[in-house]
Amino acid sequence: MTWRKDAQVLEGLQGLKVCPGTLINFEIDMARQAQPLVDDIVKKLASSEGAVHSDGTGWPLDGTSAAFWFHGDQQLAHFHFDESRAGQVSRDILGSTFAGTLVTDCSTVSWRHVAGRKQKCLAHVRRTARDWKALTLGGKHPQARQFFDDVIAWVQRGCRYHRERKRGELLRAQDRAEQEWLRTELKRLEQVEVDHLKAATLQERLQTYHDDWLVFLDHPEVPPTNNLAEQALRPLVVLRKLTFGSRR
């Protein structure tokens, strides 16, 4: 809602008459008082040795493309608005000594991040394989269709393994067997022949981030997806679609 409508709602529900400028100043004052807490959250995330999720979503601002950024884990959440969508924004937040695991999608903004480890989001790979498979329908490109199906099955099996291990449902022998299959299948997917440009593109992505897909196998605290960041940003995405961005 606009500030004017906010003032109207307060007057209608509480009988409190305020002008939009008062509400704006109130929010600015709240942000100023919360700044020490925000700084503390940033320091804790930057010094974390666990899994920290990162993602961003575009935000129209005066005809230009700005962004909301999210960095967080299971306990902490940090949101940052910036007029730049460059990866430097995220790198400035986590710093140059981040030793934890950075969980992201395959966006190039995370390419130059300093991190102890990087886990790429398997859910994004599954979504891409599902969407691009639709381009191979019609009887042609059987190798590509099989490749996309195999990628989807590989991701689903990896995510299921993570859930079952987290619940303590795997025996030691099962654990070793599943890890071996996931690693072997990744290598096979990187080398199998394909007959469609989109399949070749996805295969190249698997190869480029080879060391970043299965970090969660050796580090049980690391999830195989970046769903935490995506869920945190979802309300902002919905708001952007409703308001079409902002004007100063």
C-alpha positions in Angstrom: 0.0 0.0 0.0 1.0 3.6 -0.4 1.8 5.8 2.6 -1.4 7.7 2.0 -3.4 4.5 2.2 -1.5 3.4 5.3 -2.6 6.7 7.0 -6.2 6.1 5.9 -6.2 2.6 7.4 -4.8 3.8 10.7 -7.5 6.4 10.9 -10.3 4.0 10.0 -9.2 1.2 12.4 -7.7 3.2 15.3 -9.1 6.7 14.8 -5.4 7.8 14.7 -4.9 10.7 12.4 -1.3 10.9 10.9 0.1 12.2 7.7 2.2 10.1 5.3 5.3 12.1 6.2 5.0 11.1 9.8 4.8 7.4 8.9 7.9 7.7 6.7 9.9 9.4 9.5 8.7 6.8 11.9 10.1 4.0 9.6 13.3 5.8 9.1 13.8 6.2 12.8 13.0 2.5 13.3 15.6 1.6 10.7 18.2 3.8 12.4 17.6 2.2 15.8 17.8 -1.3 14.3 21.1 -0.7 12.5 23.4 -2.1 15.3 21.3 -5.3 15.2 21.7 -5.5 11.5 25.4 -5.0 11.7 25.7 -7.8 14.3 23.8 -10.2 12.0 26.2 -9.4 9.1 29.2 -10.1 11.3 27.8 -13.4 12.5 27.0 -14.6 9.0 30.4 -13.5 7.7 32.2 -15.4 10.4 30.0 -18.5 10.1 31.6 -21.8 9.3 28.3 -23.4 8.4 26.0 -23.1 5.4 24.9 -19.5 4.5 22.4 -19.1 1.7 22.5 -16.2 -0.7 20.1 -15.0 -3.4 18.8 -11.8 -4.9 15.7 -10.6 -6.8 15.4 -7.7 -9.1 13.4 -4.6 -8.2 12.4 -1.8 -10.6 13.5 1.6 -9.3 12.9 4.8 -11.3 13.2 2.8 -14.6 16.4 1.1 -13.6 17.0 -2.4 -12.2 17.9 -2.5 -8.5 17.8 -5.6 -6.2 16.9 -7.0 -2.9 19.6 -9.3 -1.5 19.2 -12.1 1.1 21.9 -13.8 3.1 21.0 -16.1 6.0 21.0 -19.5 7.6 18.6 -21.4 9.9 18.9 -18.8 12.7 19.8 -15.5 11.0 18.3 -13.5 8.1 19.8 -10.4 6.5 17.9 -8.4 3.8 19.7 -5.6 1.9 18.4 -3.3 -0.8 20.9 -1.9 -3.3 20.7 -0.1 -6.5 23.3 -2.4 -7.9 22.8 -6.1 -8.9 26.5 -6.8 -9.2 28.0 -9.6 -7.2 30.2 -7.1 -5.4 27.2 -6.2 -3.2 27.0 -9.8 -1.9 30.8 -10.1 -1.6 30.9 -6.9 0.5 28.3 -8.4 2.9 30.1 -11.7 3.5 33.6 -10.3 3.2 36.8 -11.7 1.9 37.4 -14.2 4.7 34.2 -16.2 4.6 35.1 -19.8 5.5 31.7 -21.4 5.5 29.7 -23.0 2.7 28.0 -20.6 0.4 24.7 -22.0 -1.0 23.6 -20.3 -4.2 22.1 -20.9 -7.6 24.3 -20.8 -10.7 24.1 -17.1 -11.2 27.4 -15.5 -12.2 27.1 -13.0 -9.3 28.5 -15.7 -7.0 31.3 -16.8 -9.3 34.0 -14.6 -7.5 32.8 -15.2 -4.0 35.4 -16.2 -1.4 34.1 -19.2 0.5 35.4 -22.4 2.2 33.0 -24.4 0.0 30.2 -23.7 -2.5 27.1 -25.8 -2.9 25.0 -25.1 -6.0 21.3 -25.6 -5.9 20.1 -28.9 -7.2 16.5 -27.7 -7.4 17.5 -25.2 -10.0 19.0 -27.9 -12.1 15.9 -30.0 -11.9 13.7 -27.1 -12.8 15.9 -26.3 -15.8 15.8 -29.9 -17.0 12.1 -30.1 -16.7 11.5 -26.8 -18.6 14.0 -27.6 -21.3 12.7 -31.1 -21.8 9.5 -29.6 -23.2 11.6 -28.2 -26.1 12.6 -31.7 -27.2 9.0 -33.2 -27.6 7.7 -34.4 -30.9 9.7 -37.5 -31.6 13.1 -35.9 -32.1 16.1 -35.6 -29.8 15.7 -38.9 -27.9 19.2 -38.5 -26.3 18.3 -35.1 -24.9 15.0 -36.3 -23.5 16.7 -39.2 -21.8 19.4 -36.8 -20.5 16.9 -34.5 -19.0 15.0 -37.4 -17.4 18.3 -38.7 -15.9 19.2 -35.3 -14.5 15.8 -35.0 -12.8 16.1 -38.5 -11.4 19.7 -37.7 -10.1 18.5 -34.6 -8.4 15.5 -36.3 -6.8 17.7 -39.1 -5.5 20.2 -36.7 -4.1 17.5 -34.7 -2.2 15.9 -37.8 -1.0 19.3 -39.1 0.3 19.8 -35.8 2.2 16.3 -36.0 3.8 16.7 -39.7 4.8 20.2 -39.2 6.2 19.0 -36.2 8.2 16.2 -38.3 9.7 18.7 -41.1 10.5 17.0 -43.6 8.2 20.1 -44.8 6.3 22.3 -47.7 7.3 26.1 -47.2 6.9 26.2 -49.5 3.8 23.2 -47.7 2.2 24.9 -44.3 2.9 28.1 -45.3 1.1 26.2 -46.9 -1.8 24.0 -43.8 -2.3 27.0 -41.4 -2.2 28.9 -43.6 -4.7 25.9 -43.7 -7.1 25.4 -39.9 -6.9 29.1 -39.2 -7.7 29.2 -41.9 -10.5 26.0 -40.6 -12.0 27.2 -37.0 -12.1 30.3 -38.1 -14.0 28.2 -40.1 -16.5 25.8 -37.2 -17.0 28.8 -34.9 -17.8 30.0 -37.3 -20.5 26.9 -38.8 -22.1 26.1 -37.9 -25.7 23.3 -35.4 -26.3 21.5 -34.2 -29.4 20.1 -30.9 -28.5 21.6 -27.5 -27.8 19.8 -27.0 -24.5 20.9 -30.4 -23.3 24.5 -29.5 -24.2 24.1 -26.2 -22.3 22.9 -28.0 -19.2 25.6 -30.6 -19.5 28.3 -27.8 -19.7 26.8 -26.3 -16.5 27.2 -29.6 -14.7 30.8 -29.7 -15.9 31.6 -26.1 -14.9 30.4 -26.6 -11.3 31.5 -30.2 -11.0 32.9 -29.7 -7.5 29.9 -27.7 -6.2 27.0 -30.1 -6.8 27.7 -32.7 -4.1 29.3 -30.8 -1.3 26.3 -31.9 0.9 27.5 -35.5 0.7 30.6 -34.8 2.8 29.0 -32.0 4.9 25.6 -33.2 6.3 24.8 -29.7 7.7 24.8 -28.3 4.1 21.5 -28.7 2.2 21.5 -29.6 -1.5 19.1 -26.7 -2.5 18.9 -23.0 -2.0 15.2 -23.1 -1.0 15.8 -21.2 2.3 16.8 -18.1 0.4 14.1 -18.5 -2.3 11.4 -18.8 0.4 12.8 -15.7 2.2 12.6 -13.6 -0.9 9.2 -14.9 -2.1 7.2 -12.2 -0.3 9.3 -9.5 -2.0 8.7 -11.1 -5.3 5.0 -11.1 -4.8 5.1 -7.5 -3.7 7.1 -6.6 -6.8 4.5 -8.2 -9.0 1.7 -6.3 -7.2 3.4 -2.9 -7.1 5.6 -3.0 -10.2 8.5 -1.6 -8.2 9.1 1.8 -6.6 9.5 5.4 -7.3 11.6 7.7 -5.1 
